[in-house]
Amino acid sequence: MSAQHINQYAHTTHEHHDYDAAQSYEREQGSCDWRMLPVALVVWGVNLIVYQLWNAWQEAPSGDGYEPHMATSGISLGDSRTMMLLIVALASLLLGIAVGIALRCRRKRQVAGILTVCCIAAMISAAATIADTTIQWHDAAMALARDGPQYVSAIVHVTSPTVSASKRDADCQVDGVIRTIFDGTVERSANGAVRVFLQSPHCTTSIATGSYQVSGELATAEYGSKPLWLIADDRGALREVAPPRITAHAVAMMQQAMFAVCADLSDQARILVPGLTVGVLGQDIVLQGTAAASSEPSTIMDSLDINATYAEQLEDSFRRSGIMHLMAVSGGHFMILAGFIRRMCARMLTHRWITALAMIAGNCALAAIVFPSDSVLRALSMGCLSAICLGLGRRSQTVSGLCWTVIVMLILTPSMARSYGFALSCAAVLGIALIASPVQHMIAILLPDTVAEATAMTIAAQVFTLPIQVLMEPELPILSIPANVLVAPFVGFATIAGLMALAVSWLSPDIGYALAWIAGCGTRVMERCAIWLGGKQYATVPWAGDLPGVLLILLVEGVIAAGVMLCVRALARRSTPDADSPSPGARKFPFRPRERFALWLSDTKRMLEEASE
């Protein structure tokens, strides 16, 4: 080959290398794919805006007096405004497509694509929210409840276990969906979500995920996540219409067996072990069937002489110290289970698809045996996405998986956009995924790696969830970071022991009691930390509520973040190359207390050894 050919080949190869490098630069890095983050935020924001506009239209006065714009039948002003909103959403879509076409060039291609997808997602989210609110408005149960409290007989499909009632004149409650409703005149089909309040004779009856006929007063909810309340009375017994599934019976049996085992533990363990394991505090548990000590006391607090004042004080201490999230099932439970399954499958050298299917099955089983909540559904969805990525041979991406979970769940179930539990869960995961690693690198200068990791995760989650917490309650838990760091070493083994107790208590109560006792040892530390830190007068700081409080906390967090970044840059300048040093490339001694202390300790040890010789 001649020298000319060699030069031409080298020049062509160099050009192809530069082109490939430019193309790879324009592509999104797979390990930090944030492209769906603005889409998820748009879906969530449009959902909330449409819902608020809908409420404003329905509550606005019409004519001479107050009258809802939308009737239960026919076409009215509410329908026309709905159509106008759909037209505006469609116009936004067309505008987004036009902007995408205008910006579609080589450097702005990604931005144009994201803008187009955001417009499409906004239209879909608006349409889904309108459809959901319209269906809920026209529901037969909602129409009866809007006319005022009425005595009805309804067939309710129960979707949650029985817990202690949040209403004073009831003993226990269950959540469900009204399938059929009879108001004394006409029997109609319905599909409204309802919270049923029961009296003590029915609380100890084994109520699983089945259909039951309930008679009582139907009314709109005064608070809570369900739009309807059905307050059952004693005129008729609770009658089973459709038996629950076998799996529901098995889950109820496992839960009740564990609750009966926890009855022999200390007071703090009776309250905290069920909360850490299945997501419901001990004072809210209702013993049913053979697990109930008698038919009169309906809750574990009543039957086992748990002091109501102590239970309320302990719950308040957990809230004030900022560790109340430990008493809710979250992604930590699913991560523990998924890690265990992966290690077992790796030891047996199974194919990755078998491992993925085992992880999905394990996640579904865990979601079935714990108490249902929005955070559990979010964790289940992300766990299944992570397992699918494993089966495809790809690394799971937390931010991308969270965004897709939010988009799909809010489109399928728009009401979840107004759930504080779902919002807190998503915000915590997003904060940990985005800033936990940088924060850990910064504070690792001062703290050991293990403590730095726990502190960084707490700070990251706290920064993103504080605005939502201010909306829920206008106060700041300033001791939440040290509280979470102190209990972090005990959360893992206590959760594992609690889940093992849940799995074996129905088979061997003695082994289940031993495992629950181990979990109680971990919750003992949590109790001590909560009472110690949560009992301080300065554990929480009053804060502005509603939107002003949210804006204020965002401003404070922004100022603190800017100050931290300036300090980090100032410290980084101290480790730049030292021009005065005779050695080329020498750097200034960095300001790292851990390294300085280690050097001082090693020098002192060496000096003592030399002196002894």
Summary of the structure (lengths in Angstrom):
residues: 613
radius of gyration: 29.1
end to end distance: 71.4
largest distance: 103.1
contacts: 1911
relative contact order: 0.07
helix: 65%
strand: 10%
